[in-house]
Amino acid sequence: MTVLYPRVALIGLGLIASSMAHAMRANGLAAEIVGHAKSPETRAIARDLFCDRVCDTAAEAVQGADLIVLAVPIGAMAAVAAEIAPHLKPGAVVTDVGSVKAAVVEAVAPHMPDGVQFIPGHPMAGTEYSGPRSGFATLFQNRWWLLTPNEATDPAALAKLRTLLEGIGAKVDTMDVAHHDLVVAVVSHTPHLIAYTMVGVADHVRRVSESEIVQYSAAGFRDFTRIAASDPTMWRDVFLNNKDAVLDILGRFTEELFVLQRAIRMGDGDHLHAYFTRTRAIRRGIIEAGQDTAAPDFGRGAEPPKAS
Amino acid sequence: MTVLYPRVALIGLGLIASSMAHAMRANGLAAEIVGHAKSPETRAIARDLFCDRVCDTAAEAVQGADLIVLAVPIGAMAAVAAEIAPHLKPGAVVTDVGSVKAAVVEAVAPHMPDGVQFIPGHPMAGTEYSGPRSGFATLFQNRWWLLTPNEATDPAALAKLRTLLEGIGAKVDTMDVAHHDLVVAVVSHTPHLIAYTMVGVADHVRRVSESEIVQYSAAGFRDFTRIAASDPTMWRDVFLNNKDAVLDILGRFTEELFVLQRAIRMGDGDHLHAYFTRTRAIRRGIIEAGQDTAAPDFGRGAEPPKAS
């Protein structure tokens, strides 16, 4: 591949930024990768593992950069945007990787100077690990990366960013900011909250010991704990910043759950069977859309787990 | 290995029974595997794939069998037990593979003749596939198989059954019937119901199209749809037959969810962060207990998904 951006600045050096760095490097898409993170430990790891140059401040890191990626928790976006704004090169493109878009646009856009394009983005990829050592070059392979440009976005700047993201393996789509936040409330944010809740409940049912929960956790619960192990700071900020959409979906969820709960209490097997049959069809659609494999792993990973 | 049971009869020939047949055959644990299923199609597949002999009735299948495995939906257990009872060989051992134990004991035990041991069992293994073609010999590798004997159970019969189950790869533990049903309500049944519910909600949020849900389903939701694709009949019977424990855990779940929902509404980030940090620790316990791997797959399978 050819270099798309001579200098890329990564602000925040966790799972997403480190994976981007590994992937851009593997594909020769950036000539120089500059990084900044708040923690000196993180900066030292990034210097060793994936950055050409690491700066002590975000302001310094963005100087002369052609592409700036804001990869900090959503709650930190406004402060970072204010800090870097005076140091951005005219013609630079700023993007972010936050899971919520309206709140990020509100936090970042007012600070952006004329001549700089801000194109919000959301890579729908992750693992339950976080931090600068957790990144790997194939994280974005075959995963969606949603961009939420608006009518003021320069088409050429958008096209170039899309080429970069496709170059690191992602499938790119564009979407309206508000619609994005509703879609992710349904397919990601509310499921995460529910998984967190169930894992918390399991932990304080006193008649079942923690060792029993851990020992006998079957497929369903293992998947939940995997989800519930995600980064607490990131998820706190997601829920605080996508409040309206999440509360809307949560309301529907509890209504629906109460109907199923009532069917269990009343012994209405037909209702349960019909419901479970419908949800099975949705799963088939997801396999057909290529977002998952049909391998019967049920949370085990494709290979049988090693004996332990 | 040496033959433990000269003749094993499998009643019901779905995922669990077919996996048992493949595994017993691979390890030489049974000399003859006889099967019965209600559906003629299933019987034909079982004859081709994993049974030495297939019978048109359960009564015929159990004749002369040393071990009988009831692998039918929980709702069908009582009728099967009544049908086979007069045909059981003295000294035979009957076990089952239902996910709920009190209801199965109630359905089966009254029919068992003197001289026959009924030892209820529950393999904590599965995939989202069902039917006679879905079985594979390694399904039980490193998975728990819980047995719920009582004070009348013959220790020698129990020890032999345990040896068989360990011989097909399972880790075996024994547990009181009522306690079993509470443990699985926490680690399996309630998580399944919640996953079913969330997938159902996603399906009828009208502003988000089904294709968007399918296309953008991220890690959290993919795990849920995988769970929600499980066999509808089996799960209907689970909920109808483990009603009390599931309703108890569901009540705790909704209370807990409402507290988190309120924290989101009030913007209480500290509460959310503390909660998410606690759940992360539970996940670590599960990895350390060897029930899952630490590989960062997050529902992707251990290998990166193939491009599609």
Contacts between the chains, C-beta under 8 A, distances in Angstrom:
chain1	res1	chain2	res2	distance
A	75	B	269	7.7
A	124	B	216	6.2
A	124	B	218	4.5
A	125	B	218	7.8
A	125	B	219	7.9
A	126	B	218	7.8
A	126	B	219	6.0
A	126	B	298	6.4
A	127	B	296	3.5
A	127	B	297	7.3
A	127	B	298	4.7
A	128	B	283	7.0
A	128	B	296	6.7
A	128	B	298	5.8
A	129	B	296	5.1
A	134	B	296	7.0
A	136	B	296	7.8
A	138	B	304	5.2
A	141	B	304	5.2
A	141	B	305	7.5
A	141	B	307	7.8
A	142	B	304	7.5
A	142	B	305	5.6
A	142	B	307	5.8
A	142	B	308	7.2
A	144	B	215	7.2
A	144	B	216	5.7
A	144	B	218	7.9
A	146	B	216	7.3
A	179	B	207	7.6
A	179	B	208	8.0
A	182	B	205	7.6
A	182	B	207	6.2
A	182	B	208	6.0
A	183	B	208	5.3
A	183	B	212	5.6
A	183	B	213	7.7
A	183	B	216	5.7
A	184	B	216	7.5
A	184	B	218	7.4
A	186	B	201	7.4
A	186	B	202	5.0
A	186	B	205	5.5
A	186	B	208	5.4
A	186	B	213	6.4
A	186	B	221	7.7
A	187	B	202	6.6
A	187	B	213	5.9
A	187	B	216	5.5
A	187	B	217	4.9
A	187	B	218	5.6
A	187	B	220	7.5
A	187	B	221	4.3
A	188	B	218	4.4
A	188	B	219	7.5
A	188	B	220	5.2
A	188	B	221	6.2
A	190	B	198	6.7
A	190	B	201	7.8
A	191	B	198	5.5
A	191	B	220	3.9
A	191	B	221	4.9
A	191	B	223	7.8
A	191	B	224	5.4
A	192	B	220	4.8
A	193	B	257	7.6
A	193	B	260	6.2
A	193	B	264	7.9
A	194	B	194	5.7
A	194	B	198	6.0
A	194	B	257	7.1
A	195	B	220	6.6
A	195	B	223	8.0
A	196	B	260	7.2
A	196	B	275	6.4
A	196	B	276	5.8
A	196	B	279	5.1
A	197	B	253	6.2
A	197	B	256	5.1
A	197	B	257	4.7
A	197	B	260	5.9
A	198	B	190	6.8
A	198	B	191	5.5
A	198	B	194	6.0
A	198	B	253	6.2
A	199	B	279	4.2
A	199	B	282	5.4
A	199	B	283	7.4
A	200	B	256	5.7
A	200	B	275	6.2
A	200	B	278	6.6
A	200	B	279	5.7
A	201	B	186	7.5
A	201	B	190	7.8
A	201	B	249	6.6
A	201	B	252	5.0
A	201	B	253	5.0
A	201	B	256	5.2
A	202	B	186	5.0
A	202	B	187	6.6
A	202	B	282	7.3
A	203	B	278	7.0
A	203	B	279	7.5
A	203	B	282	5.7
A	205	B	182	7.6
A	205	B	186	5.5
A	205	B	249	6.9
A	205	B	252	6.9
A	207	B	179	7.6
A	207	B	182	6.2
A	208	B	182	6.0
A	208	B	183	5.4
A	208	B	186	5.4
A	210	B	282	7.8
A	210	B	285	7.1
A	211	B	289	7.8
A	212	B	183	5.6
A	213	B	183	7.7
A	213	B	186	6.4
A	213	B	187	5.9
A	213	B	282	7.5
A	214	B	282	7.4
A	214	B	285	4.5
A	214	B	286	5.2
A	214	B	288	7.9
A	214	B	289	4.6
A	214	B	291	7.0
A	215	B	144	7.2
A	215	B	289	5.7
A	215	B	291	7.0
A	216	B	124	6.2
A	216	B	144	5.6
A	216	B	146	7.4
A	216	B	183	5.8
A	216	B	184	7.5
A	216	B	187	5.4
A	217	B	187	4.8
A	217	B	286	5.5
A	217	B	291	5.4
A	217	B	292	7.9
A	218	B	124	4.5
A	218	B	125	7.8
A	218	B	126	7.7
A	218	B	144	7.9
A	218	B	184	7.4
A	218	B	187	5.6
A	218	B	188	4.4
A	219	B	125	7.9
A	219	B	126	6.0
A	219	B	188	7.5
A	219	B	227	7.1
A	220	B	187	7.5
A	220	B	188	5.3
A	220	B	191	3.8
A	220	B	192	4.8
A	220	B	195	6.5
A	220	B	227	5.0
A	221	B	186	7.7
A	221	B	187	4.3
A	221	B	188	6.2
A	221	B	191	4.9
A	222	B	286	6.6
A	222	B	291	6.3
A	222	B	292	5.1
A	223	B	191	7.8
A	223	B	195	8.0
A	223	B	223	4.0
A	223	B	224	7.6
A	223	B	226	7.0
A	223	B	227	6.3
A	223	B	299	6.9
A	224	B	191	5.4
A	224	B	223	7.7
A	225	B	279	7.5
A	225	B	282	5.9
A	225	B	283	4.2
A	225	B	286	5.3
A	225	B	292	7.8
A	226	B	223	7.0
A	226	B	283	6.6
A	226	B	292	7.2
A	226	B	298	6.3
A	226	B	299	7.2
A	227	B	219	7.1
A	227	B	220	5.0
A	227	B	223	6.2
A	227	B	298	7.9
A	228	B	276	7.4
A	228	B	279	4.0
A	228	B	280	6.8
A	228	B	282	7.2
A	228	B	283	6.1
A	229	B	279	7.2
A	229	B	280	4.8
A	229	B	283	3.6
A	229	B	284	7.3
A	230	B	276	7.7
A	230	B	280	7.7
A	232	B	272	7.9
A	232	B	273	5.2
A	232	B	276	3.7
A	232	B	277	4.7
A	232	B	280	6.4
A	233	B	273	6.6
A	235	B	272	7.3
A	235	B	276	5.4
A	236	B	269	5.1
A	236	B	272	4.4
A	236	B	273	4.5
A	236	B	276	6.5
A	237	B	269	7.7
A	239	B	264	4.9
A	239	B	272	5.8
A	240	B	264	7.0
A	240	B	267	5.9
A	240	B	269	5.5
A	240	B	272	7.3
A	243	B	264	5.7
A	243	B	265	7.0
A	243	B	267	7.6
A	246	B	264	6.2
A	247	B	261	6.8
A	247	B	264	6.4
A	247	B	265	6.2
A	249	B	201	6.6
A	249	B	205	6.9
A	250	B	257	7.4
A	250	B	261	5.4
A	250	B	264	8.0
A	252	B	201	5.0
A	252	B	205	6.9
A	253	B	197	6.2
A	253	B	198	6.2
A	253	B	201	5.0
A	254	B	254	6.5
A	254	B	257	7.0
A	254	B	258	7.9
A	256	B	197	5.1
A	256	B	200	5.7
A	256	B	201	5.2
A	257	B	193	7.6
A	257	B	194	7.1
A	257	B	197	4.7
A	257	B	250	7.4
A	257	B	254	7.0
A	258	B	254	7.9
A	260	B	193	6.2
A	260	B	196	7.2
A	260	B	197	5.9
A	261	B	247	6.8
A	261	B	250	5.5
A	264	B	193	7.9
A	264	B	239	4.9
A	264	B	240	7.0
A	264	B	243	5.7
A	264	B	246	6.2
A	264	B	247	6.4
A	264	B	250	8.0
A	265	B	243	7.0
A	265	B	247	6.2
A	267	B	240	5.8
A	267	B	243	7.6
A	269	B	75	7.7
A	269	B	236	5.1
A	269	B	237	7.7
A	269	B	240	5.5
A	272	B	232	7.9
A	272	B	235	7.3
A	272	B	236	4.4
A	272	B	239	5.9
A	272	B	240	7.3
A	273	B	232	5.1
A	273	B	233	6.6
A	273	B	236	4.5
A	275	B	196	6.5
A	275	B	200	6.1
A	276	B	196	5.8
A	276	B	228	7.4
A	276	B	230	7.7
A	276	B	232	3.7
A	276	B	235	5.4
A	276	B	236	6.5
A	277	B	232	4.7
A	278	B	200	6.6
A	278	B	203	6.9
A	279	B	196	5.1
A	279	B	199	4.2
A	279	B	200	5.6
A	279	B	203	7.5
A	279	B	225	7.4
A	279	B	228	4.0
A	279	B	229	7.2
A	280	B	228	6.8
A	280	B	229	4.8
A	280	B	230	7.7
A	280	B	232	6.4
A	282	B	199	5.4
A	282	B	202	7.3
A	282	B	203	5.7
A	282	B	210	7.7
A	282	B	213	7.5
A	282	B	214	7.4
A	282	B	225	5.9
A	282	B	228	7.2
A	283	B	128	6.9
A	283	B	199	7.4
A	283	B	225	4.2
A	283	B	226	6.6
A	283	B	228	6.1
A	283	B	229	3.5
A	284	B	229	7.3
A	285	B	210	7.0
A	285	B	214	4.5
A	286	B	214	5.2
A	286	B	217	5.4
A	286	B	222	6.6
A	286	B	225	5.3
A	288	B	214	7.9
A	289	B	211	7.8
A	289	B	214	4.6
A	289	B	215	5.6
A	290	B	305	7.7
A	290	B	308	3.3
A	291	B	214	7.0
A	291	B	215	7.0
A	291	B	217	5.4
A	291	B	222	6.3
A	292	B	217	7.9
A	292	B	222	5.1
A	292	B	225	7.9
A	292	B	226	7.2
A	292	B	299	7.1
A	292	B	300	7.7
A	292	B	305	7.0
A	293	B	301	5.7
A	293	B	305	5.5
A	293	B	306	7.3
A	295	B	301	5.9
A	296	B	127	3.4
A	296	B	128	6.7
A	296	B	129	5.1
A	296	B	134	7.0
A	296	B	136	7.7
A	297	B	127	7.3
A	297	B	301	5.5
A	298	B	126	6.3
A	298	B	127	4.7
A	298	B	128	5.9
A	298	B	226	6.3
A	298	B	227	7.9
A	299	B	223	6.9
A	299	B	226	7.2
A	299	B	292	7.1
A	299	B	299	7.3
A	300	B	292	7.6
A	301	B	293	5.7
A	301	B	295	6.0
A	301	B	297	5.6
A	301	B	301	6.0
A	301	B	302	3.9
A	302	B	301	4.0
A	302	B	302	4.6
A	302	B	303	5.2
A	303	B	302	5.3
A	304	B	138	5.3
A	304	B	141	5.1
A	304	B	142	7.2
A	305	B	141	7.7
A	305	B	142	5.7
A	305	B	290	7.6
A	305	B	292	6.9
A	305	B	293	5.4
A	306	B	293	7.2
A	307	B	141	8.0
A	307	B	142	5.8
A	307	B	290	8.0
A	308	B	142	7.4
A	308	B	290	3.1
